[in-house]
Amino acid sequence: MMKNDQFTAANEAAIEQFANLAKLSLANVEKFAQMGLSAARESVVQATKHAQALAGARDVNEVIAINSAALEPALKRTYAASRSAFEAANESNDEIKRVFEKQNAKLQAAAVATLEEAFRHAPAGSETVVANVRSAIAAAQSAYENMANVNKQIYDTVEKTVAQSVATAQAASGKATPKRRK
């Protein structure tokens, strides 16, 4: 049975946890908003330069050359922006994962301690039931650890696949870039 001080401590920990996650969420909103504003500013500057270059074009071939020359830097900026967003999201995900893993470890320890306390007061002859419950707890903890490891492997595989796809796209865009006319 939970005592008043344990209940109060649990509530305070939950409130602190909620406050930390709220701060993390607000920091992420701020980070993504700043990234979006920076990208918008850069886009306006580049669009203005591109429009000025097009306005000074003397013929259709020069317009085509200007448009072709603008494509690669635009792709690089898009890649850099998406990479920054991916890294920011990845950092946030890692932080949230650490918070939940820490919370889960505390919860598991508290549950095991509560059960151990209850087992001490178990009636005589219930040793088999107590052993079965302990075995079930150990199996559940093992299953959770296995699931966490599988999730980590999946996450690592997805991250590697994304990195390979980006490298392939970069290589392809480098090969597909048309040569400028002199």
C-alpha positions, 0 to 999 in steps of 0.5 A, a space after each residue: 500500500 502506498 503511503 502519503 509521502 510516497 504518493 506525494 513524491 510520485 505526484 511531484 516527480 510526475 509534475 516535474 517530468 511533465 514540466 521537463 517535457 513541456 520545456 523540451 517541446 517548447 525548445 523544439 518549437 523554437 528551434 524549428 521556427 528559427 530554422 524555418 525563418 532562416 530558410 525563408 530569409 535565405 530563400 528570399 535572398 536567393 530568389 532575388 538574386 536569381 530574378 536579377 540574374 534572369 532580368 539581365 539575361 540576353 537570350 533564351 540560352 542564357 536563361 536556361 544556363 542561369 536556371 541550370 546553374 541555380 538548381 544545384 545550390 538550391 538542392 544543396 540548401 534543401 539538403 542542408 535544411 532537411 539534414 538540420 531538421 533531421 538532426 534536431 528531431 533526432 536530438 529531441 527523440 534521443 532526449 525524450 527516449 532517455 527521459 522515458 527510459 529513466 522513468 521506466 527504470 524507476 517505475 520498475 524498481 519501485 514495482 519490484 520493491 513493492 512486490 518484495 515487500 509484499 512477498 515478505 508478508 506472504 502467508 506460509 505455504 505461498 512460496 510457490 506463488 511467490 517464486 512464480 511471480 518473481 519468475 514472471 517479473 524476470 521474464 517481463 523485464 527480459 522481454 522489455 529489454 529485448 524489445 528495446 534492443 530490437 527497437 534500437 536496431 530498427 532505428 539504427 537501420 533506418 538511420 543508416 538507410 537514410 544516410 545511404 539514400 542521401 549519399 546516393 541522391 547527392 552522387 546522382 545530383 552531382 552526375 546530373 548537373 549540366 555543364 555550363 556553356 562558356 
